[in-house]
Amino acid sequence: GLVVRQPDPETFLAFVLTSGGKYFISKRANGVTTPITSGELPASIVTSVGKTNTIKISCVDKYFALAVNNQLIDIREIDAPAEGDVGVIAIRSKNESSEPTRVRFDNFKLWTRR
């Protein structure tokens, strides 16, 4: 997944895909995580082990759009910091085995509007 608008380690928005075909958008503020939304990804997006997907987060003011493989998944208005760092995130579900989570990220690109 991706994190955006991270002014400090305890404040950010997270956009996460699961290997089970779901997505989650959450907000972390002052160390407290609040779910924003979640749902099923379309069947055309394959998230099983070994599959590659392109994740795009568009951030314009308080509006955030999640797209996967150029397919719009969700758009939300979220009260979030106006600026901050961006990065990648990998999370292991509490229901998964104790084996380490392995995720490969490559070709990370960032565009800013002028």
Summary of the structure (lengths in Angstrom):
residues: 114
radius of gyration: 13.9
end to end distance: 25.3
largest distance: 44.6
contacts: 254
relative contact order: 0.24
helix: 0%
strand: 47%
